[in-house]
Structures are given as structure tokens and as C-alpha cells.
């Protein structure tokens, strides 16, 4: 049995010019998530099983594992990953948003038989564009 070799999580933090309630709606509702990331069957309920729908890779099973309204939502994504969205109100109109994508292991492959070592690099670049461009455009646009 191979020893797990964890790789660094992907972490992206930005400041959004919006109240925390507006950011929460964008990151913790099905409609909000679909507007800046991908279609889904998400519901903000602890233990809820849902699907993320990717055109390229098909449907990914997910499960809500943590839910602290206006602060944090986490879910398991596929067989190995965890995704967390954290929010902090800096002022009434500025919210800090952090995305954390963890569960990387250099000895594992994705459901599509792609090595985590390669996919992590691709996902890091993808998250950069999504978090710094698509999410602010949706929330602040």
C-alpha cells in the first residue's frame, strides 16, 4: 500500500465590494454557484448530497460537510477533494472570500485517471481565473 503524499491545498483569497449576505448568496445557493462556476443541485443543508455538472467531465458527486451561514461552507467533491468557501466581513460593504481546494495526493489519480500532480496545476490556474474574474464579475457586476 502506497503512503499518502499530500500536496499543498489550492488557496485563493480576494476582497469583494459587496456585503457578506450578497457574497453568501453567491457561494451558498445553487443559483449563485451556477452563475460563476458550474451548474449543480446544491442545497445549503448539512449532509446534502448533490451534483456538480461539468460539460467536460460530466457529473461529480458531492456532499455538504460543513455549513456555518455567512461564514463557511465545505463539501466533499468526487472521490478525493474537499472544497471550502470562507467569508469574512471586513466592513459593511467589503467581504473577504477564500476558496480552499484540498485533498491532493501525488500518488492518486482522479476519477478520470489523471494524476493529481498534473490536475492540481491545471486547477490552480482555473481557480485563479474563476475567483479573481468570474466571481467578482457576478457579485460586483
C-alpha positions as YAML, in Angstrom:
chain: A
units: angstrom
residues:
- id: 1
  name: UNK
  ca: [0.00, 0.00, 0.00]
- id: 2
  name: UNK
  ca: [1.37, 3.38, -1.00]
- id: 3
  name: UNK
  ca: [1.95, 6.02, 1.62]
- id: 4
  name: UNK
  ca: [-0.20, 9.11, 1.16]
- id: 5
  name: UNK
  ca: [1.85, 12.04, -0.05]
- id: 6
  name: UNK
  ca: [-0.26, 15.12, 0.45]
- id: 7
  name: UNK
  ca: [0.27, 18.09, -1.82]
- id: 8
  name: UNK
  ca: [-0.44, 21.71, -0.84]
- id: 9
  name: UNK
  ca: [-4.03, 22.85, -0.96]
- id: 10
  name: UNK
  ca: [-5.07, 25.45, -3.50]
- id: 11
  name: UNK
  ca: [-5.99, 28.67, -1.71]
- id: 12
  name: UNK
  ca: [-7.37, 31.81, -3.38]
- id: 13
  name: UNK
  ca: [-8.36, 34.92, -1.39]
- id: 14
  name: UNK
  ca: [-9.94, 38.09, -2.75]
- id: 15
  name: UNK
  ca: [-11.80, 41.11, -1.43]
- id: 16
  name: UNK
  ca: [-15.22, 41.73, -2.91]
- id: 17
  name: UNK
  ca: [-17.02, 45.08, -2.85]
- id: 18
  name: UNK
  ca: [-20.29, 43.65, -1.54]
- id: 19
  name: UNK
  ca: [-21.95, 42.93, 1.80]
- id: 20
  name: UNK
  ca: [-21.37, 39.46, 3.22]
- id: 21
  name: UNK
  ca: [-25.03, 38.47, 2.68]
- id: 22
  name: UNK
  ca: [-24.70, 39.06, -1.08]
- id: 23
  name: UNK
  ca: [-21.46, 37.04, -1.25]
- id: 24
  name: UNK
  ca: [-23.02, 34.23, 0.81]
- id: 25
  name: UNK
  ca: [-25.94, 34.02, -1.64]
- id: 26
  name: UNK
  ca: [-23.42, 33.74, -4.49]
- id: 27
  name: UNK
  ca: [-21.41, 30.92, -2.89]
- id: 28
  name: UNK
  ca: [-24.01, 29.01, -0.88]
- id: 29
  name: UNK
  ca: [-27.01, 28.68, -3.22]
- id: 30
  name: UNK
  ca: [-27.42, 26.55, -6.32]
- id: 31
  name: UNK
  ca: [-28.30, 29.57, -8.48]
- id: 32
  name: UNK
  ca: [-25.39, 31.60, -7.16]
- id: 33
  name: UNK
  ca: [-22.80, 28.85, -7.71]
- id: 34
  name: UNK
  ca: [-24.15, 28.18, -11.21]
- id: 35
  name: UNK
  ca: [-23.75, 31.87, -12.08]
- id: 36
  name: UNK
  ca: [-19.99, 31.99, -11.58]
- id: 37
  name: UNK
  ca: [-18.82, 28.38, -11.58]
- id: 38
  name: UNK
  ca: [-20.93, 25.45, -12.81]
- id: 39
  name: UNK
  ca: [-24.48, 24.06, -12.83]
- id: 40
  name: UNK
  ca: [-25.33, 21.99, -9.76]
- id: 41
  name: UNK
  ca: [-28.00, 20.58, -7.46]
- id: 42
  name: UNK
  ca: [-26.50, 22.17, -4.32]
- id: 43
  name: UNK
  ca: [-28.67, 22.97, -1.31]
- id: 44
  name: UNK
  ca: [-27.30, 24.65, 1.83]
- id: 45
  name: UNK
  ca: [-28.10, 21.71, 4.10]
- id: 46
  name: UNK
  ca: [-25.54, 19.78, 6.13]
- id: 47
  name: UNK
  ca: [-25.19, 16.25, 4.73]
- id: 48
  name: UNK
  ca: [-26.95, 17.13, 1.46]
- id: 49
  name: UNK
  ca: [-25.75, 15.04, -1.50]
- id: 50
  name: UNK
  ca: [-25.59, 16.99, -4.74]
- id: 51
  name: UNK
  ca: [-24.08, 17.01, -8.22]
- id: 52
  name: UNK
  ca: [-21.70, 19.42, -9.92]
- id: 53
  name: UNK
  ca: [-22.27, 19.31, -13.69]
- id: 54
  name: UNK
  ca: [-19.17, 19.81, -15.82]
- id: 55
  name: UNK
  ca: [-19.51, 19.83, -19.60]
- id: 56
  name: UNK
  ca: [-16.02, 18.38, -19.98]
- id: 57
  name: UNK
  ca: [-16.05, 15.69, -17.28]
- id: 58
  name: UNK
  ca: [-19.72, 15.00, -16.63]
- id: 59
  name: UNK
  ca: [-21.38, 14.89, -13.22]
- id: 60
  name: UNK
  ca: [-19.38, 14.82, -9.98]
- id: 61
  name: UNK
  ca: [-20.98, 13.60, -6.73]
- id: 62
  name: UNK
  ca: [-20.62, 15.96, -3.77]
- id: 63
  name: UNK
  ca: [-21.76, 16.17, -0.15]
- id: 64
  name: UNK
  ca: [-22.07, 19.22, 2.13]
- id: 65
  name: UNK
  ca: [-19.79, 18.55, 5.11]
- id: 66
  name: UNK
  ca: [-19.76, 21.91, 6.88]
- id: 67
  name: UNK
  ca: [-22.22, 24.78, 6.94]
- id: 68
  name: UNK
  ca: [-21.86, 27.91, 9.03]
- id: 69
  name: UNK
  ca: [-24.14, 30.54, 7.46]
- id: 70
  name: UNK
  ca: [-22.44, 33.76, 6.36]
- id: 71
  name: UNK
  ca: [-19.04, 32.27, 7.30]
- id: 72
  name: UNK
  ca: [-18.18, 28.91, 5.77]
- id: 73
  name: UNK
  ca: [-19.48, 26.13, 3.55]
- id: 74
  name: UNK
  ca: [-17.49, 22.98, 2.74]
- id: 75
  name: UNK
  ca: [-18.21, 19.93, 0.65]
- id: 76
  name: UNK
  ca: [-16.59, 16.73, -0.50]
- id: 77
  name: UNK
  ca: [-16.14, 16.74, -4.27]
- id: 78
  name: UNK
  ca: [-15.70, 13.48, -6.13]
- id: 79
  name: UNK
  ca: [-13.65, 10.75, -4.51]
- id: 80
  name: UNK
  ca: [-10.74, 12.75, -3.07]
- id: 81
  name: UNK
  ca: [-11.29, 16.50, -2.93]
- id: 82
  name: UNK
  ca: [-12.72, 18.93, -0.42]
- id: 83
  name: UNK
  ca: [-13.78, 22.45, -1.33]
- id: 84
  name: UNK
  ca: [-14.33, 25.21, 1.22]
- id: 85
  name: UNK
  ca: [-15.63, 28.74, 0.76]
- id: 86
  name: UNK
  ca: [-14.84, 31.07, 3.71]
- id: 87
  name: UNK
  ca: [-16.25, 34.57, 4.15]
- id: 88
  name: UNK
  ca: [-15.20, 37.41, 6.44]
- id: 89
  name: UNK
  ca: [-16.94, 40.78, 6.60]
- id: 90
  name: UNK
  ca: [-14.19, 43.41, 6.64]
- id: 91
  name: UNK
  ca: [-16.67, 46.32, 6.54]
- id: 92
  name: UNK
  ca: [-20.39, 46.56, 5.77]
- id: 93
  name: UNK
  ca: [-19.56, 46.68, 2.05]
- id: 94
  name: UNK
  ca: [-16.33, 44.66, 1.74]
- id: 95
  name: UNK
  ca: [-16.18, 40.90, 2.16]
- id: 96
  name: UNK
  ca: [-13.08, 38.73, 2.05]
- id: 97
  name: UNK
  ca: [-13.65, 35.45, 0.20]
- id: 98
  name: UNK
  ca: [-11.28, 32.48, 0.41]
- id: 99
  name: UNK
  ca: [-11.54, 29.31, -1.65]
- id: 100
  name: UNK
  ca: [-9.65, 26.26, -0.36]
- id: 101
  name: UNK
  ca: [-9.36, 23.18, -2.58]
- id: 102
  name: UNK
  ca: [-7.73, 20.32, -0.67]
- id: 103
  name: UNK
  ca: [-7.38, 16.55, -0.88]
- id: 104
  name: UNK
  ca: [-4.42, 16.43, -3.25]
- id: 105
  name: UNK
  ca: [-2.15, 13.36, -3.12]
- id: 106
  name: UNK
  ca: [0.75, 12.78, -5.52]
- id: 107
  name: UNK
  ca: [0.03, 9.01, -5.52]
- id: 108
  name: UNK
  ca: [-3.62, 9.36, -6.58]
- id: 109
  name: UNK
  ca: [-5.47, 9.85, -9.84]
- id: 110
  name: UNK
  ca: [-8.83, 11.46, -10.47]
- id: 111
  name: UNK
  ca: [-11.96, 9.53, -11.42]
- id: 112
  name: UNK
  ca: [-10.86, 10.19, -15.00]
- id: 113
  name: UNK
  ca: [-7.47, 8.51, -14.39]
- id: 114
  name: UNK
  ca: [-5.50, 11.76, -14.45]
- id: 115
  name: UNK
  ca: [-2.66, 12.19, -11.91]
- id: 116
  name: UNK
  ca: [-3.32, 14.66, -9.09]
- id: 117
  name: UNK
  ca: [0.17, 16.08, -9.78]
- id: 118
  name: UNK
  ca: [-0.97, 17.29, -13.22]
- id: 119
  name: UNK
  ca: [-4.58, 18.19, -12.39]
- id: 120
  name: UNK
  ca: [-3.60, 20.29, -9.34]
- id: 121
  name: UNK
  ca: [-1.59, 22.63, -11.55]
- id: 122
  name: UNK
  ca: [-4.44, 22.92, -14.08]
- id: 123
  name: UNK
  ca: [-7.00, 23.51, -11.30]
- id: 124
  name: UNK
  ca: [-4.80, 26.15, -9.64]
- id: 125
  name: UNK
  ca: [-4.84, 28.19, -12.85]
- id: 126
  name: UNK
  ca: [-8.55, 27.58, -13.34]
- id: 127
  name: UNK
  ca: [-9.40, 28.71, -9.81]
- id: 128
  name: UNK
  ca: [-7.31, 31.84, -10.29]
- id: 129
  name: UNK
  ca: [-9.50, 32.93, -13.22]
- id: 130
  name: UNK
  ca: [-12.76, 31.84, -11.59]
- id: 131
  name: UNK
  ca: [-12.06, 33.50, -8.22]
- id: 132
  name: UNK
  ca: [-10.40, 36.69, -9.47]
- id: 133
  name: UNK
  ca: [-12.56, 37.29, -12.57]
- id: 134
  name: UNK
  ca: [-15.82, 35.32, -12.73]
- id: 135
  name: UNK
  ca: [-16.91, 35.59, -9.08]
- id: 136
  name: UNK
  ca: [-16.28, 39.37, -8.81]
- id: 137
  name: UNK
  ca: [-17.96, 39.96, -12.18]
- id: 138
  name: UNK
  ca: [-21.04, 38.13, -10.94]
- id: 139
  name: UNK
  ca: [-21.15, 39.77, -7.49]
- id: 140
  name: UNK
  ca: [-19.95, 43.27, -8.34]
- id: 141
  name: UNK
  ca: [-21.16, 43.39, -11.97]
...
